Amino acid sequence: MLGFRPEWAFGGGLQAVTFVSWRDSKAYLEHHLSFYPSLGRMEVTPGHEGKPEPGVLYPVVAGDAAILRCFRCHSTGAIRVTEGLRIGVAEPGVRCESCHGPGAEHVSKPGLGNIVNPRKYSAAQMNDLCGSCHRKPASAGDSTDWGNAWNVRHQPLYLAESACFVKSAGRLSCKTCHDPHSGAVAPSCAQCHAKPRHRPATRVAGSGCVSCHMPGVVPRPGLKFANHWIGVYAPGRPLRPVQK
């Protein structure tokens, strides 16, 4: 038994689904248990380790506005806060207008000039677009703990560090490998590396380049993220490449 009635479920269902409810006029409750599809069961929500049930309270009115960012990234369009300090969304889930912008004019009169087309974006612009929720590349003066396994989930931040991204002259971006409409992932290393320089015996059959050069990082059981800092990694050390 969950022991609560969740109002919102955050997550695409690939890594984890975290439940959130309106607690009172001051805060929302992020519940102590999340569902992990790879485990097939409920386990402690990331960041809740060692904290008591029923979960963590996030004030609606707060300096860091953390709960507002959660709703903003997991919905489409503008969010609003009512007089009772409830959060309302224009459209639940990440849908077309999250990437293509307002579409009313395009629907009434379809045309290339009245809708945003991210296909035309540069690699840096794609990193910024995707990074608006997945975290943008670090700005000058910012510091990142590259030894913290949790940070690997910030894909644009890590991709911007890799030599493949820097030296690709804009050919490598999020959309090179990710189809935003189907969710399919198809690494395209051959776009630049037509002839791999080596074929290591340790590579898993059928895994391609990514198993070694974008190793999976498990910050906790049930979660696994590909390290987007593409490089050469030492065995058993998937957090930071030894050679970019």
N, C-alpha and C positions, 0 to 999 in steps of 0.2 A: 504494500500500500504506500502510495506517495504521501498521504497525510496532508495534502493541500490541493487546492484547485488552481492550477496555473492558468494565467490569462494569455501569456505570450510564450512562444517557443522560438528561441534564437538559434540559428544554425542551419546549414544546408543539408544536414543529415549524413554527411560523409565522415566528419570527425566526431562531433558531439552535438547534442541538442540541449540547450540550457533553458530553464523555465524561469519566468519572471511574472510577478503579480504586483498589483497596486496594493500597498500595505495600508496607507492612510493618506491624509492630505499633505504629508511631509516627505514621504519616501516610497520608493519601489523596493520590493524584496527580490533579490536574485537567490533562487533556492539552492539549498545545500547539495542536492543531488542532480546530476545531469545524466542523460542517456548516451551511452557510447555504442554506436552500431557495431564496431569491430569486436566488442566484448559481448554484445547482446544483452546488456544489463545496465542498471543504474549504478553510478559510482559518484564519488565526491566531485563537485564542480571544480574546475581549475581555479586555483587561487583561494580555495576554501579549506585547504588542508590545515588541520589543527584548529579550525574555527567551529563554534557550536552551531547546531541547528536552531532555527529553521533555515538560516542563510545570512546573507550580507545585505544590509540596508544601504540604498543609494538615494540621498536627498535629491529631490527635483531641483531645488534651488541650492546650488553649490558652486564653489569657485571653479572646479575642474569640469563641471557639467558632464560627468562620466555617463550617467544614465541617458542623457540626451544624445550622446554620441552613439550609444548602443542602438537606440531607436533609429537614428539618422542613417546608420550604415545597414540596418536590416529592414529598411522600408524604402519606398520610392516617393519622391516629392517632398514638399515641405512638411515639417512636423509642427505641432502646435501644443501649447500648454493651456488648459482651461482654467477658469477661476478656482476650481477645486483642486488644482495642481495635478490633474490627470493628463497624461500625454496621449495625444491623438496623432494618427498618421494619415497621410493622403491615400496611400495604397500599401498594404502589407507586402513584404517580400521585395526582393531586388528584381525589378522589372525593366521594361524597355527604356523608360525615361531616365533611369539611373545613369545610363551611358549616352543616350541619344538626346537628352534634354526634353523640354516641353514639346508635345506632339500634336496638340489640337489643330494647329494651322496645317500641319502636314497631313493629318487625317482628312480635313475638309478639302484640301487641294494638294494632293501629293506632288512633291517636287524635290529636287536635290538641294535646292537653296534654302529650304525652310525646316531642315532637320540636321542635327549634328551627326556626322559620320566619323567615328573614331578610326575607321580604316585609313583615313588620311593623316592621322596623327603621327608625329615623329616618335621615336622610341622614348625620348625623354618625356614627351607629353603623355604617352601611354602609362609610363611609370607614375606620373603625377595623378592621372585619372584613377588608375587602379589603387594607387597609394593613398587616395583620399579616405579609403577604408582599410586597406591592407598595410598602411604606413608608407609615407613617401621616403625617397632617399634622404640621407642625412644632409642637413645644411651645414655650411661652414661653421665650425666651432662646436657643433653637436658631438656628443660622445655616445658610443654604443658599446655595451658589454657583449663582445663577440663570444665570450665564454659562457654566456647564459643560454641554455638550450631553448628557453621559451621564446627568445628573440627570433629564432629561425622561421617562425610563422609569419614574419613580416617580409614577404617575398620581394616587393620592389626595393626595399632597403638593401637586401642582400644581393639582388641581381645587379644593382648599380655599382657594386664593388668588384664584380668579376671582369676579368680581361676580355672575355667573350663579348660582354656588353659594351665595354669602353672602345674596343677595337673594331666593332662591327660596322662602324659608320652609320648607325641607325637601322641596320638590317635586323638586329635582334631586339625584340620587345616581347611583352606579355603575349600578344596575339600571334607571335611566331609559333608558339607551342599550344596555346590555349584557345579553343573555340568558345567564345562567350555565350553562344546561343545553344549549343548542344552540351557544353561542359566537357567535351572530349579533350584529351591531352595527347598530343602527338609531337614529341621532341623532333626538331628538325636540325640536328647538328650538321648534317651533310650540306646544308645551305652554305656553310663556310668551310667545313672540314670534309671535303669530298673523299679524301683518302686518309683515314685514321693512321697516325704514326705508329701505333702499336695495337696489339690484340692480346691483352694480358690473360694468362691462363686462369686467373682467379675470377674473371668476369662471369657472372651468372648467365647461362645460356638464354638468349632471347631478351635480355634486360637492356641491351643497347649501352649507350655511353653513360646514362644517368646514374646507374647503380654505383659507379665509382666516382664520377665527377660532380654529381648532385646527390650525395648520400642522404639516406633517410635519417632523421633525428627523432628520437622518441623522448620527449620531455617528461612524459609520464605514461603508464600503461593505458592503452586505448587510443593514444594520439600519436600520429607520425607525420612529420612534415619534411618535404624535400628541401634540402639546403640549396637555395638559388644563387649562392656565391659559387659559381662554376669554377672548378679548379682541380688541382691534384691533391688528394687527401692521403694522409698516412693511415694505415690500417687501424681501425678502432678509434679514430679521432675525427669524427664527422662535423665538428663545429667550425673549424677554420682551416682553409687550405694551406698546405706547406709551399705550394707554388701556384700563383695566379695564372 
